[in-house]
Amino acid sequence: MQLLKLYALATLLLFSTCKRRPGPEPDKNALVFIGTDSPSQGTLYALDANTGQPKWTFETTNYMPSSPTVAGRTVYAASDDGFLYAFDVDTGVQRWRFNIGGYIVSSPTVANGVVYIAGGNDGKLYAIDANLGTEKWSTSVKGAANLSTSIISSPLLVDNLVYIGSVSGRLSAVNAATGALVWQFTARDSTPIMAGSTTQNGIIYTSSLTTVYALNAQTGALLWEYDTGFPATNSSPTLYDGVLYVNVQDLELVALDAPSGRLLWKLPIQSGAVSASRRSSPVVQDGILYMANTDLNLYAIDLSRKQIKWKLRTGAVYMVSSPVIANGIIYLGGDKLYAVNASDGTVQWTYRTNAGMDASACVLTTKGNVYHSGISGVTR
């Protein structure tokens, strides 16, 4: 009976996708990973990406606001219990854990056998051997000694440099091999840089609480800046087809010309926003931008028409998770994990975890492709 149910669900997903927009068949062995935010028992879940049924779980002793990622057959995840963990993708067996200490909001980035992650309250960027779980180097990026040590943003690795923002208002570029500080940019009035950055054509795009910046990736020189007019732009910008899209305090979507910073257009989203230390970052696929909002809706926005295509009301009470798209399905954390058809916003399945989710999901396909919220919205 269970096999019949799974077959019926897979058939429904395929029919819905093909009826509206041709796409790949569902990957029956794909997995989705996400962590939850219970203060006494944060849990990492590995779920069947097509049905939402759990494959395995791992319990920590604190929140898991950090989003997991996968490299090879290992999933990497961090917790406010102070540890960075590595698990076997298939079984959930712990390979190793590394004690950073304090809370960890930053999400890991993995490349060339190294895990890059920031400590939440020590002001350091860490490079950890991905196989052994041992420290290769750590570097302070907070700036002056009297500045805040908090880091909420996640590292971005491009070529030989790792970029990381901090609550002290610094964006730092660090040599990926040695940990040496290459350059540091200070936001206007040292307003916090809590969002992640994105890059294209030798330019780094980042945002502080009030301003979007474009910097030379090699030197940190300011190319342009755009004042959003709001005091809480703490969502990562997203690049698509030469345009930079910014979620401004969940009130409006702003489109900027990426090379010049010129305002192209704005789209109002809601009239009032909930206070949030982080906000959902947009993702774009096939000309449609998807973003969650503190008004508890998931939006699909047609960029060519500059209008909302559809929106889905969730049952969440707080929504800051960023959507992730894989095989035509959007995965979004909130009061539960949602799997939503990207073409029309219909819910394919939901799974009730032990607590809500600030983190974003990470999807691993059978072919080894990894989808998560990252550079230009979705990283493969």
C-alpha positions in Angstrom: 0.0 0.0 0.0 2.8 2.4 0.9 4.5 1.7 -2.5 1.2 2.5 -4.3 0.9 5.7 -2.4 4.5 6.7 -3.3 3.9 5.8 -6.9 0.7 7.8 -7.0 2.5 10.8 -5.5 5.4 10.6 -8.0 2.9 10.4 -10.9 1.0 13.4 -9.6 4.2 15.5 -9.4 5.2 14.5 -12.9 1.8 15.2 -14.4 1.5 18.6 -12.7 5.0 19.7 -13.9 4.6 18.5 -17.5 1.1 19.9 -17.8 2.3 23.4 -17.1 6.0 23.5 -18.0 8.2 20.7 -19.3 10.9 19.7 -16.9 12.9 16.8 -15.6 11.2 13.8 -14.1 11.2 13.6 -10.3 14.4 12.2 -8.9 13.1 9.4 -6.7 16.3 9.2 -4.7 16.8 12.9 -4.0 17.2 14.0 -0.4 16.5 17.3 1.3 18.3 18.4 4.4 17.2 21.2 6.9 17.7 22.1 10.6 15.2 23.3 13.1 15.2 25.9 15.8 14.1 24.3 19.1 16.3 26.0 21.9 16.7 22.7 23.7 16.9 20.3 20.8 17.8 21.6 17.3 17.4 18.7 14.8 19.0 18.1 11.4 16.5 16.2 9.2 17.2 14.2 6.0 14.0 13.7 4.1 12.9 12.0 0.9 12.7 15.0 -1.5 9.7 13.6 -3.3 7.5 12.4 -0.4 8.8 14.3 2.7 9.3 11.1 4.6 12.3 11.1 7.0 15.4 9.1 6.2 17.3 10.0 9.4 17.6 12.7 12.0 20.3 14.0 14.3 19.7 15.9 17.5 21.8 18.7 18.9 21.4 20.7 22.1 20.5 24.1 20.6 19.1 25.9 17.6 20.2 25.2 14.1 19.7 28.5 12.2 22.6 27.6 10.0 21.7 26.1 6.6 23.3 22.7 5.8 25.3 21.9 2.6 26.6 18.8 0.9 29.9 17.9 -0.7 30.4 14.4 -2.0 28.6 12.0 0.4 28.9 14.2 3.4 26.4 16.8 4.7 27.9 19.6 6.8 25.7 21.5 9.4 26.3 23.8 12.3 24.4 24.4 15.5 24.1 27.1 18.2 25.6 24.4 20.5 29.0 25.6 19.1 29.8 22.7 16.8 30.2 22.2 13.1 29.2 18.7 12.2 29.9 16.3 9.3 27.5 13.4 8.6 27.2 10.5 6.2 24.6 11.5 3.7 22.9 8.1 3.5 23.0 7.0 7.2 23.3 10.1 9.3 26.3 8.6 11.0 28.5 11.4 12.4 31.9 11.5 10.8 33.3 14.3 13.0 32.5 17.5 14.8 34.6 20.6 15.3 34.1 22.9 18.4 33.9 26.5 17.3 32.2 27.6 20.6 29.3 30.0 21.0 26.4 30.3 18.7 26.8 29.7 14.9 24.4 31.3 12.4 26.8 31.3 9.4 26.2 28.5 6.9 29.2 26.4 5.8 30.7 26.7 2.3 32.7 23.7 1.0 35.3 23.6 -1.7 38.6 21.8 -2.5 38.4 19.7 0.6 37.9 22.7 3.0 34.9 23.9 4.9 34.7 27.6 5.4 32.4 28.9 8.2 32.3 31.9 10.6 32.0 31.7 14.4 28.9 33.5 15.6 30.4 35.5 18.4 34.2 35.3 18.2 34.6 37.4 15.0 36.6 34.7 13.2 36.4 33.0 9.8 37.5 29.3 10.0 38.9 26.9 7.4 38.3 23.3 8.5 39.6 20.2 6.7 36.5 18.6 5.2 37.7 15.0 5.7 39.3 15.2 9.1 37.4 18.0 10.9 40.7 19.7 11.9 41.4 23.4 11.8 43.6 24.6 8.9 43.5 28.3 9.9 41.3 30.9 11.5 41.3 34.7 11.0 39.7 37.6 12.9 37.6 39.7 10.5 35.8 42.0 13.0 38.1 45.0 12.5 39.1 47.1 15.5 39.3 45.5 19.0 36.3 47.5 20.3 33.9 46.4 17.5 31.2 43.8 17.6 32.5 40.2 17.2 29.2 38.9 15.8 29.0 37.3 12.4 25.6 36.3 10.9 26.4 36.1 7.2 27.8 33.1 5.4 31.1 32.9 3.5 31.3 33.3 -0.3 34.2 31.6 -2.0 35.3 33.0 -5.4 38.6 31.8 -7.0 41.2 32.3 -4.2 39.3 34.6 -2.0 36.6 34.1 0.8 34.3 37.0 1.4 32.4 37.4 4.7 30.4 40.2 6.3 30.1 41.1 9.9 27.9 43.0 12.4 30.8 45.5 12.8 30.0 46.7 9.3 33.0 45.1 7.6 33.1 43.0 4.4 36.4 41.1 4.4 38.3 39.3 1.7 40.5 36.5 3.0 43.0 34.3 1.1 41.4 30.9 0.9 44.6 29.0 1.3 46.4 30.9 4.0 43.7 32.9 5.9 45.6 36.2 5.3 43.4 39.3 5.2 43.5 40.7 1.7 41.2 43.7 2.1 38.4 45.1 4.2 35.5 47.4 3.2 33.6 49.4 5.8 29.9 50.1 5.2 28.6 53.6 5.7 28.3 54.5 9.4 29.6 50.9 10.0 26.0 49.6 9.7 26.0 45.8 10.1 26.5 43.5 7.1 24.4 40.5 8.1 23.4 39.2 4.7 25.5 37.1 2.3 27.1 38.4 -0.8 26.9 37.5 -4.5 29.3 38.0 -7.4 29.6 38.3 -11.2 32.1 39.6 -13.6 34.7 40.6 -11.0 32.2 42.5 -8.8 31.1 41.6 -5.3 27.5 42.7 -4.4 26.6 43.0 -0.7 24.2 44.9 1.5 24.3 46.5 4.9 21.1 47.3 6.9 20.5 50.4 4.8 22.6 50.2 1.6 23.5 47.9 -1.3 27.1 48.0 -2.4 29.1 46.9 -5.5 32.8 46.4 -4.9 35.8 45.4 -7.0 36.3 41.8 -6.0 40.1 41.9 -6.0 40.6 45.3 -4.3 37.5 46.1 -2.4 37.2 49.5 -4.1 33.7 50.9 -4.1 32.1 50.9 -7.5 28.6 52.1 -6.6 26.1 52.2 -3.7 22.3 52.4 -3.5 20.5 53.6 -0.4 17.3 51.6 0.0 15.7 54.1 2.3 14.9 51.5 4.9 16.8 50.5 8.1 16.6 46.7 7.7 17.8 45.4 4.4 19.3 42.2 5.7 18.5 39.9 2.8 21.2 38.7 0.4 21.0 40.2 -3.1 20.3 38.0 -6.1 21.8 38.4 -9.6 19.9 37.3 -12.8 20.5 38.4 -16.4 22.5 41.5 -15.4 20.0 42.7 -12.8 20.5 42.7 -9.0 17.3 42.0 -7.1 17.0 43.0 -3.4 14.3 42.2 -0.9 14.0 45.5 1.0 12.6 44.9 4.5 9.9 42.6 3.0 8.2 45.7 1.8 9.3 45.9 -1.8 11.4 44.1 -4.4 14.0 46.4 -5.9 15.6 45.8 -9.3 19.0 47.5 -9.9 21.2 47.5 -13.0 24.1 45.4 -11.8 27.0 47.2 -13.6 25.8 50.8 -12.6 23.5 50.5 -9.6 20.8 52.4 -11.5 17.3 51.8 -10.2 15.2 49.9 -12.9 12.0 49.3 -11.0 10.3 48.6 -7.7 7.5 46.2 -6.8 5.5 46.8 -3.6 5.0 43.5 -1.7 3.3 44.4 1.6 2.4 47.5 3.6 4.0 46.5 6.9 6.8 44.2 7.8 7.6 42.2 10.9 10.9 42.9 12.7 13.4 40.2 11.8 17.2 39.8 12.3 17.3 38.1 9.0 15.1 38.0 5.9 14.4 35.6 3.1 16.6 36.0 0.1 15.1 35.8 -3.4 15.9 33.0 -5.9 15.3 33.2 -9.6 14.7 30.4 -12.2 13.4 30.8 -15.8 12.5 34.4 -15.3 10.4 33.9 -12.2 11.7 35.2 -8.8 10.6 33.4 -5.6 10.8 34.9 -2.2 9.3 34.2 1.2 8.1 37.1 3.4 7.3 38.0 6.9 3.7 38.4 5.9 3.8 34.5 5.8 3.4 34.2 2.0 5.7 32.6 -0.5 5.7 34.8 -3.7 6.4 34.0 -7.3 7.1 37.1 -9.3 7.2 37.3 -13.1 10.2 39.5 -13.8 9.3 40.3 -17.4 5.8 41.5 -16.4 7.0 42.9 -13.0 4.0 41.5 -11.3 3.1 38.7 -8.8 2.3 35.5 -10.6 1.1 33.6 -7.6 1.4 33.6 -3.8 1.0 30.8 -1.3 -0.2 31.5 2.3 1.8 29.3 4.7 0.8 28.4 8.3 4.0 29.9 9.7 4.1 32.6 12.4 7.6 33.7 11.3 9.1 33.4 7.9 12.8 34.1 7.1 13.9 30.9 5.4 15.0 31.3 1.8 13.4 29.1 -0.9 15.5 26.5 -2.7 14.4 25.1 -6.1 15.3 21.6 -7.4 13.6 19.7 -10.2 10.7 22.1 -10.4 9.9 22.0 -6.7 10.4 24.8 -4.2 11.6 23.7 -0.7 10.8 26.2 2.1 11.1 26.1 5.9 8.6 27.7 8.2 6.3 26.2 10.7 6.9 23.0 8.7 8.9 22.1 5.6 7.0 22.9 2.4 7.5 21.3 -1.0 5.7 23.5 -3.6 5.2 23.2 -7.4 7.2 26.1 -8.8 4.9 26.6 -11.8 1.6 27.2 -10.0 2.3 27.3 -6.2 0.4 24.0 -5.4 1.7 22.2 -2.3 3.1 18.8 -3.1 3.7 17.8 0.5 4.5 19.2 3.9 6.4 17.7 6.9 6.0 18.8 10.4 9.3 19.0 12.2 9.9 19.3 15.9 10.2 23.1 15.7 10.1 26.0 13.2 13.0 26.7 10.7 15.0 29.8 10.1 17.5 27.8 8.0 17.2 27.1 4.3 17.0 23.6 2.8 19.7 21.8 0.8 18.8 19.3 -1.9 21.0 16.5 -3.1 20.0 14.7 -6.3 20.9 11.1 -7.3 23.4 12.5 -9.8 25.2 14.4 -7.1 23.9 17.9 -7.9 23.5 20.1 -4.9 20.9 22.9 -4.7 20.9 25.5 -1.9 20.3 29.1 -1.4 23.6 30.8 -2.4 25.2 32.7 -5.3 22.6 34.3 -7.5 19.8 32.7 -5.6 20.4 29.0 -6.4 23.7 27.3 -6.3 24.3 23.9 -8.1 
